[in-house]
C-alpha cells in the first residue's frame, strides 16, 4: 500500500521504518520539489496496523535540503531520528532528535559532532551487550568510503571503525548491518565500482572490518537493506540490475550473506523503485518501505517463513 495518496510535495525518496510499539510503525522520508531542492524536509507518518496517518514534518533546515532520515528504537526504549541537512552529501551536517514516548513528542534537533551523522541511510543494529552499530560512509571526490560507528551509551557518543572499502576500488557507501553466526558482524554496501553489492566482516564487535569483497549480487549503485530473522536466514532487499533501479527484489541467504538466492520481485515495471528500508517486526514479518517512482513511498509486509525450504 502507499503510505499517502496525495502529499504537499511532488517528490519523495529515502524512507526509513521502525516498529515503535508492537504492531505499530513509523516511517519517514525526505520530500520536496526534488532531491537537493531547498524546500526538501523530513516527513513522517504513523501506521496503526490498518492505515497510515497524514504526513507531518519532523525535520527541516531553513534554506537547505534535508536528506536520508533513519529511525531506530534502542533496547532502553529511546526512539532516535537521525537525518542530514546541507547542500549535498559531501558537506551535509548530521542532526538527531529523540523521543521517549514512542514518537508522540520529540526533542529539539541537535547537530551531531562534525564528521558524524549517525547511521547514514540504513538502520543500526544493537548487540546483546547494548552496543549500537551504525553503518555510515563518506562521499568525497573520487572516494566513497564505508565505516561503522559504535555507541555504548544509547547513541549519545560515537567511535568510528576503520575504513573497509575494496582496495583500489573506493566506491562503496551506506552499509547495512546484521549480526551473523558466532557474533560476526556483516556489512553489505551499495557500490558503483564494482556494480555489485559488496560485503565486509568484523570479528571484534564492529571495531574493525575486513576489506570489502564483491558478492554475486548485481547493484546499480543504489540503496540496500538487510535483516537476519530468528530462524537465522538473512534477507536482502535490493535492485538486482547493474543498470536500473528496477526491479526491486528480495533475496535470501542461509550462510550469513556469502551466497544468495532471489526469492521474489516486489516491483518489475519500468520506473524507479529504490532506497528500501526493512525491519523484522515483533510479528516475525518483514516490514518494508521503498521509493515508488519518486512520487510515493510504498509499504509492504512479507512473511519470511514462506521462503523456507
C-alpha positions as CSV (number, residue, x, y, z in Angstrom):
1,X,0.0,0.0,0.0
2,X,1.0,3.6,-0.5
3,X,1.7,5.5,2.8
4,X,0.0,8.5,1.3
5,X,-2.1,9.1,-1.8
6,X,-1.6,12.9,-2.0
7,X,1.0,15.0,-0.3
8,X,2.2,18.6,-0.2
9,X,5.4,17.7,-2.1
10,X,5.8,16.4,-5.7
11,X,8.9,14.3,-5.0
12,X,10.0,11.9,-2.2
13,X,12.8,9.5,-1.5
14,X,14.9,7.6,1.0
15,X,12.4,6.1,3.5
16,X,13.0,4.6,6.9
17,X,10.7,2.5,9.1
18,X,10.6,1.4,12.7
19,X,8.2,-0.5,15.0
20,X,7.8,1.9,17.8
21,X,5.2,-0.2,19.7
22,X,4.1,-3.8,19.0
23,X,2.2,-3.8,15.7
24,X,2.6,0.0,15.2
25,X,5.0,1.5,12.7
26,X,6.5,4.9,11.9
27,X,8.0,5.8,8.5
28,X,10.0,8.9,7.4
29,X,11.4,10.1,4.2
30,X,12.6,13.3,2.5
31,X,10.1,15.2,0.4
32,X,10.0,18.5,-1.6
33,X,10.3,19.8,-5.1
34,X,13.1,17.4,-6.0
35,X,16.1,15.8,-4.3
36,X,18.5,18.5,-3.3
37,X,16.0,21.3,-3.6
38,X,16.0,23.9,-0.8
39,X,12.4,23.1,0.3
40,X,13.1,19.4,1.0
41,X,12.1,18.4,4.5
42,X,11.9,15.2,6.6
43,X,8.3,13.9,6.6
44,X,6.8,11.2,8.7
45,X,3.7,9.1,9.1
46,X,2.4,6.5,11.6
47,X,0.7,3.2,11.0
48,X,-1.8,1.7,13.5
49,X,-1.9,-1.7,11.8
50,X,-4.6,-0.6,9.3
51,X,-4.0,2.8,7.9
52,X,-1.2,5.4,7.7
53,X,-1.7,8.9,9.2
54,X,-1.3,12.1,7.2
55,X,2.4,13.1,6.7
56,X,3.9,15.7,9.1
57,X,7.2,17.4,9.1
58,X,9.8,16.1,11.6
59,X,13.0,17.7,10.3
60,X,13.7,20.9,8.4
61,X,16.6,23.3,7.9
62,X,15.8,26.8,6.5
63,X,17.3,27.3,3.1
64,X,18.9,23.9,2.9
65,X,17.6,20.4,1.7
66,X,17.3,17.6,4.2
67,X,18.4,14.0,3.4
68,X,18.3,10.3,4.5
69,X,16.2,10.0,7.7
70,X,16.8,6.9,9.8
71,X,14.6,5.7,12.7
72,X,15.8,3.3,15.4
73,X,14.5,2.4,18.8
74,X,17.1,1.2,21.3
75,X,16.7,-1.5,23.9
76,X,16.3,1.2,26.5
77,X,13.3,2.5,24.6
78,X,14.8,5.6,23.2
79,X,13.4,6.3,19.7
80,X,16.0,8.1,17.5
81,X,15.5,10.0,14.3
82,X,18.7,10.9,12.5
83,X,18.8,13.0,9.3
84,X,21.1,15.2,7.4
85,X,20.9,18.8,6.1
86,X,23.1,20.8,3.8
87,X,23.7,21.4,0.1
88,X,24.8,17.9,-0.8
89,X,26.2,14.7,0.7
90,X,29.9,15.7,0.6
91,X,29.2,18.6,3.0
92,X,26.0,17.9,4.9
93,X,25.6,18.0,8.7
94,X,24.0,15.3,10.8
95,X,21.1,16.1,13.1
96,X,19.3,13.9,15.7
97,X,16.0,14.0,17.6
98,X,14.9,11.6,20.2
99,X,11.6,10.5,21.7
100,X,10.9,8.7,24.9
101,X,7.1,8.2,24.3
102,X,7.1,6.3,21.1
103,X,7.2,9.3,18.8
104,X,4.3,11.3,20.4
105,X,6.8,14.1,21.3
106,X,10.3,14.8,20.2
107,X,13.4,16.6,21.5
108,X,14.6,19.7,19.6
109,X,17.0,18.9,16.8
110,X,20.7,18.7,17.8
111,X,23.7,18.8,15.5
112,X,25.9,15.7,15.5
113,X,29.6,16.3,16.1
114,X,31.5,17.3,13.0
115,X,32.1,14.3,10.7
116,X,29.5,12.1,12.4
117,X,25.9,11.7,11.0
118,X,24.6,8.7,12.9
119,X,23.5,5.9,10.5
120,X,23.9,7.4,7.1
121,X,21.0,5.6,5.4
122,X,20.2,2.1,6.8
123,X,19.1,1.3,10.3
124,X,21.6,0.5,13.0
125,X,21.7,-2.8,14.9
126,X,22.1,-3.3,18.7
127,X,24.2,-6.1,20.2
128,X,23.3,-8.1,23.3
129,X,25.8,-6.0,25.3
130,X,24.0,-2.8,24.4
131,X,26.5,-1.6,21.7
132,X,24.8,0.2,18.8
133,X,26.4,-0.2,15.4
134,X,25.5,2.3,12.7
135,X,26.7,1.9,9.1
136,X,28.0,5.2,7.8
137,X,30.1,6.5,4.9
138,X,31.9,9.5,3.4
139,X,31.1,10.7,-0.1
140,X,34.1,12.7,-1.2
141,X,35.7,13.4,-4.6
142,X,36.5,10.1,-6.2
143,X,36.4,8.3,-2.9
144,X,33.2,6.9,-1.4
145,X,34.2,5.0,1.7
146,X,32.2,3.0,4.3
147,X,32.7,2.9,8.0
148,X,30.8,1.7,11.1
149,X,30.2,3.9,14.1
150,X,29.8,2.4,17.6
151,X,27.9,3.8,20.5
152,X,28.0,2.2,24.0
153,X,25.8,5.0,25.7
154,X,22.5,4.6,23.9
155,X,23.5,6.7,20.9
156,X,24.9,9.8,22.8
157,X,28.5,9.4,21.6
158,X,30.2,7.5,18.8
159,X,33.6,6.0,17.8
160,X,34.5,5.1,14.3
161,X,35.8,1.8,12.8
162,X,38.5,1.6,10.1
163,X,37.6,2.2,6.5
164,X,36.9,-1.1,4.7
165,X,36.4,-0.2,1.0
166,X,37.6,-2.6,-1.7
167,X,41.3,-1.9,-2.3
168,X,41.8,0.3,-5.3
169,X,38.0,0.5,-5.8
170,X,37.0,3.1,-3.2
171,X,33.3,3.4,-4.2
172,X,31.1,1.7,-1.6
173,X,28.7,3.6,0.7
174,X,25.7,3.2,3.0
175,X,26.4,-0.1,4.8
176,X,23.5,-2.2,6.1
177,X,24.4,-4.5,9.0
178,X,23.4,-7.7,10.6
179,X,24.9,-10.0,13.3
180,X,25.7,-13.4,11.9
181,X,26.7,-16.7,13.4
182,X,29.3,-16.7,16.2
183,X,28.9,-12.9,16.7
184,X,30.4,-11.9,13.3
185,X,29.1,-8.5,12.2
186,X,28.4,-8.4,8.5
187,X,28.3,-5.2,6.5
188,X,26.7,-5.1,3.0
189,X,27.3,-2.0,0.8
190,X,25.9,-0.5,-2.4
191,X,28.6,0.1,-4.9
192,X,29.2,1.7,-8.2
193,X,32.7,0.2,-8.7
194,X,32.1,-2.7,-9.0
195,X,28.4,-2.7,-9.9
196,X,27.7,-5.3,-7.2
197,X,26.7,-5.5,-3.6
198,X,30.0,-5.7,-1.5
199,X,30.5,-7.5,1.8
200,X,32.8,-7.0,4.8
201,X,33.1,-8.7,8.2
202,X,34.0,-7.7,11.8
203,X,35.1,-10.3,14.3
204,X,35.6,-7.8,17.2
205,X,32.2,-6.4,17.7
206,X,32.3,-3.7,15.0
207,X,35.6,-2.1,15.9
208,X,37.5,-3.2,12.8
209,X,36.3,-4.6,9.4
210,X,37.9,-6.6,6.7
211,X,38.4,-5.2,3.2
212,X,35.2,-5.5,1.3
213,X,34.7,-8.2,-1.3
214,X,32.3,-8.4,-4.2
215,X,29.3,-10.6,-3.9
216,X,27.3,-12.3,-6.7
217,X,24.5,-9.7,-6.4
218,X,24.2,-7.0,-9.0
219,X,23.6,-3.4,-7.9
220,X,23.1,-0.2,-9.9
221,X,24.8,1.9,-7.1
222,X,21.5,2.1,-5.2
223,X,20.5,1.6,-1.5
224,X,20.0,-1.8,0.1
225,X,18.9,-3.1,3.4
226,X,19.2,-6.4,5.2
227,X,17.6,-8.3,8.1
228,X,18.5,-11.5,9.9
229,X,15.5,-13.5,11.1
230,X,15.1,-15.5,14.3
231,X,15.5,-18.6,12.1
232,X,18.9,-17.4,11.1
233,X,18.0,-16.6,7.5
234,X,19.3,-13.3,6.1
235,X,17.1,-11.3,3.7
236,X,18.3,-8.5,1.5
237,X,16.1,-6.0,-0.4
238,X,17.9,-4.6,-3.4
239,X,17.9,-3.7,-7.1
240,X,19.5,-6.7,-8.9
241,X,20.1,-5.0,-12.2
242,X,23.6,-3.4,-12.5
243,X,22.0,-0.6,-14.6
244,X,18.4,0.2,-13.4
245,X,16.6,0.8,-10.2
246,X,14.0,-1.8,-11.3
247,X,13.1,-4.4,-10.4
248,X,13.3,-4.2,-6.6
249,X,13.7,-7.7,-5.2
250,X,14.2,-9.8,-2.1
251,X,17.0,-12.3,-1.8
252,X,17.6,-14.9,0.9
253,X,20.9,-16.2,2.3
254,X,21.4,-19.2,4.7
255,X,25.2,-18.7,5.2
256,X,25.4,-15.1,6.5
257,X,25.4,-13.4,3.2
258,X,28.1,-15.4,1.4
259,X,25.7,-16.8,-1.2
260,X,22.2,-15.7,-2.1
261,X,19.0,-16.8,-3.9
262,X,16.5,-14.2,-5.2
263,X,13.1,-15.2,-3.8
264,X,10.6,-12.6,-5.1
265,X,10.4,-9.3,-7.1
266,X,8.3,-6.6,-5.4
267,X,8.2,-4.4,-8.5
268,X,9.1,-5.2,-12.1
269,X,7.6,-2.5,-14.3
270,X,9.6,0.4,-15.7
271,X,10.4,3.2,-13.3
272,X,12.4,3.8,-10.1
273,X,11.8,1.5,-7.1
274,X,14.6,2.1,-4.7
275,X,16.2,3.0,-1.4
276,X,14.4,0.3,0.6
277,X,14.2,0.1,4.4
278,X,13.4,-3.2,6.1
279,X,12.9,-4.4,9.7
280,X,12.0,-7.6,11.4
281,X,8.8,-6.8,13.3
282,X,7.6,-8.4,16.6
283,X,5.1,-10.4,14.5
284,X,8.0,-12.1,12.7
285,X,7.1,-10.4,9.4
286,X,9.4,-8.2,7.3
287,X,8.1,-4.7,7.2
288,X,9.4,-2.9,4.1
289,X,9.2,0.7,2.7
290,X,10.7,1.9,-0.5
291,X,10.6,4.8,-3.0
292,X,7.9,4.3,-5.7
293,X,8.8,6.3,-8.8
294,X,9.9,9.3,-6.6
295,X,6.2,10.2,-6.2
296,X,5.2,7.8,-3.4
297,X,6.6,5.7,-0.5
298,X,5.2,2.2,-0.6
299,X,4.8,-0.2,2.4
300,X,4.8,-4.0,2.1
301,X,4.6,-6.8,4.7
302,X,6.1,-10.1,3.9
303,X,6.2,-13.4,5.9
304,X,9.8,-14.7,5.6
305,X,8.8,-18.2,6.6
306,X,7.1,-18.8,3.2
307,X,10.5,-18.8,1.6
308,X,12.0,-21.5,3.8
309,X,12.5,-24.8,2.1
